[in-house]
């Protein structure tokens, strides 16, 4: 049986250079460790890339994951996460998009959606 391709991302966001790669998204890493027996898991920390939006789009087009999980670690990164979700939707209209982290978990809209355009 073919495993579902699942990409977890820490989306491109404005971050001070001193904090780049300081700590990958702990939520993504924990989730990846738990799910690796059930899914074909990949993780992309976009804060490490010189051209993060371009590199994320390239990865989406080349690998075509079935599910994309986006980490929004704090409220400050909310719109960056939503922009990443919009990019995923544009490139992979059939993909399932999951958004997690403190902000989306606490701000779910009626009907279960917290991300415009997802």
C-alpha positions as a Markdown table, in Angstrom:
| # | Residue | x | y | z |
|---|---|---|---|---|
| 1 | Unk | 0.0 | 0.0 | 0.0 |
| 2 | Unk | 1.4 | 3.4 | -1.0 |
| 3 | Unk | 2.0 | 5.8 | 1.9 |
| 4 | Unk | 0.5 | 9.2 | 1.7 |
| 5 | Unk | 3.1 | 12.0 | 1.1 |
| 6 | Unk | 3.0 | 14.4 | 4.0 |
| 7 | Unk | 5.1 | 17.6 | 4.0 |
| 8 | Unk | 5.4 | 19.6 | 7.2 |
| 9 | Unk | 6.7 | 23.1 | 6.9 |
| 10 | Unk | 7.8 | 26.0 | 9.1 |
| 11 | Unk | 6.8 | 28.6 | 6.5 |
| 12 | Unk | 8.9 | 31.5 | 5.3 |
| 13 | Unk | 8.7 | 34.3 | 7.8 |
| 14 | Unk | 10.6 | 37.3 | 8.8 |
| 15 | Unk | 13.0 | 36.3 | 11.5 |
| 16 | Unk | 16.1 | 37.8 | 12.9 |
| 17 | Unk | 19.3 | 36.3 | 11.4 |
| 18 | Unk | 20.5 | 35.3 | 14.9 |
| 19 | Unk | 17.5 | 33.1 | 15.4 |
| 20 | Unk | 17.6 | 31.3 | 12.0 |
| 21 | Unk | 18.0 | 27.5 | 12.6 |
| 22 | Unk | 18.2 | 28.2 | 16.3 |
| 23 | Unk | 15.4 | 25.8 | 16.9 |
| 24 | Unk | 13.3 | 24.1 | 14.2 |
| 25 | Unk | 9.6 | 24.0 | 14.9 |
| 26 | Unk | 9.2 | 21.6 | 17.8 |
| 27 | Unk | 5.6 | 20.9 | 16.9 |
| 28 | Unk | 6.6 | 19.8 | 13.4 |
| 29 | Unk | 9.4 | 17.7 | 14.6 |
| 30 | Unk | 7.3 | 15.9 | 17.2 |
| 31 | Unk | 4.5 | 15.4 | 14.7 |
| 32 | Unk | 7.0 | 14.0 | 12.1 |
| 33 | Unk | 8.4 | 11.6 | 14.6 |
| 34 | Unk | 5.0 | 10.3 | 15.5 |
| 35 | Unk | 3.7 | 10.0 | 11.9 |
| 36 | Unk | 6.7 | 8.6 | 10.2 |
| 37 | Unk | 5.5 | 5.0 | 10.6 |
| 38 | Unk | 2.2 | 5.9 | 8.8 |
| 39 | Unk | 3.1 | 8.5 | 6.2 |
| 40 | Unk | 6.0 | 9.4 | 3.9 |
| 41 | Unk | 7.0 | 12.4 | 6.0 |
| 42 | Unk | 9.2 | 15.3 | 4.9 |
| 43 | Unk | 10.0 | 18.5 | 6.8 |
| 44 | Unk | 11.1 | 21.8 | 5.4 |
| 45 | Unk | 12.3 | 24.7 | 7.6 |
| 46 | Unk | 11.8 | 27.6 | 5.2 |
| 47 | Unk | 13.7 | 30.0 | 7.5 |
| 48 | Unk | 16.9 | 28.4 | 6.4 |
| 49 | Unk | 16.5 | 29.1 | 2.7 |
| 50 | Unk | 17.9 | 32.2 | 0.9 |
| 51 | Unk | 14.9 | 32.3 | -1.4 |
| 52 | Unk | 12.3 | 30.7 | 0.9 |
| 53 | Unk | 9.1 | 31.3 | -1.2 |
| 54 | Unk | 10.7 | 30.2 | -4.4 |
| 55 | Unk | 12.2 | 27.1 | -2.7 |
| 56 | Unk | 8.9 | 26.2 | -1.1 |
| 57 | Unk | 7.1 | 26.5 | -4.4 |
| 58 | Unk | 9.7 | 24.4 | -6.2 |
| 59 | Unk | 9.5 | 21.7 | -3.5 |
| 60 | Unk | 5.7 | 21.6 | -3.8 |
| 61 | Unk | 5.8 | 21.3 | -7.6 |
| 62 | Unk | 8.5 | 18.6 | -7.6 |
| 63 | Unk | 7.3 | 16.5 | -4.7 |
| 64 | Unk | 3.6 | 17.0 | -4.9 |
| 65 | Unk | 2.7 | 16.0 | -1.4 |
| 66 | Unk | -0.9 | 14.8 | -0.7 |
| 67 | Unk | -1.0 | 16.6 | 2.7 |
| 68 | Unk | 0.8 | 19.8 | 3.8 |
| 69 | Unk | 1.0 | 20.7 | 7.4 |
| 70 | Unk | 1.9 | 24.3 | 8.2 |
| 71 | Unk | 3.3 | 25.4 | 11.6 |
| 72 | Unk | 2.4 | 28.8 | 12.9 |
| 73 | Unk | 4.5 | 29.1 | 16.1 |
| 74 | Unk | 3.2 | 32.5 | 17.3 |
| 75 | Unk | 0.7 | 35.1 | 16.4 |
| 76 | Unk | 3.4 | 37.3 | 14.7 |
| 77 | Unk | 3.8 | 34.6 | 12.0 |
| 78 | Unk | 0.1 | 34.1 | 11.3 |
| 79 | Unk | -0.1 | 35.8 | 7.9 |
| 80 | Unk | 3.1 | 34.1 | 6.8 |
| 81 | Unk | 1.4 | 30.8 | 7.5 |
| 82 | Unk | -1.7 | 31.9 | 5.7 |
| 83 | Unk | 0.4 | 33.0 | 2.7 |
| 84 | Unk | 2.1 | 29.6 | 2.7 |
| 85 | Unk | -1.3 | 27.9 | 2.7 |
| 86 | Unk | -2.4 | 30.1 | -0.2 |
| 87 | Unk | 0.7 | 29.1 | -2.1 |
| 88 | Unk | 0.0 | 25.4 | -1.4 |
| 89 | Unk | -3.6 | 25.9 | -2.6 |
| 90 | Unk | -2.4 | 27.6 | -5.9 |
| 91 | Unk | 0.2 | 24.9 | -6.6 |
| 92 | Unk | -1.7 | 21.8 | -5.4 |
| 93 | Unk | -5.4 | 22.5 | -5.5 |
| 94 | Unk | -6.2 | 18.9 | -4.4 |
| 95 | Unk | -3.9 | 18.8 | -1.4 |
| 96 | Unk | -5.1 | 18.7 | 2.1 |
| 97 | Unk | -3.8 | 21.6 | 4.1 |
| 98 | Unk | -3.5 | 21.5 | 7.9 |
| 99 | Unk | -2.5 | 24.5 | 9.9 |
| 100 | Unk | -1.4 | 24.1 | 13.5 |
| 101 | Unk | 0.1 | 26.0 | 16.4 |
| 102 | Unk | -1.2 | 28.1 | 19.2 |
| 103 | Unk | -2.8 | 30.8 | 17.1 |
| 104 | Unk | -4.8 | 28.7 | 14.7 |
| 105 | Unk | -5.8 | 26.3 | 17.4 |
| 106 | Unk | -7.3 | 29.1 | 19.5 |
| 107 | Unk | -8.9 | 31.0 | 16.5 |
| 108 | Unk | -10.9 | 28.4 | 14.7 |
| 109 | Unk | -13.8 | 29.9 | 12.8 |
| 110 | Unk | -17.3 | 28.4 | 13.0 |
| 111 | Unk | -17.3 | 25.5 | 10.6 |
| 112 | Unk | -13.7 | 24.5 | 11.5 |
| 113 | Unk | -11.7 | 26.9 | 9.3 |
| 114 | Unk | -9.0 | 29.2 | 10.6 |
| 115 | Unk | -7.1 | 29.9 | 7.5 |
| 116 | Unk | -8.6 | 32.1 | 4.7 |
| 117 | Unk | -8.3 | 30.4 | 1.4 |
| 118 | Unk | -7.5 | 26.9 | 2.8 |
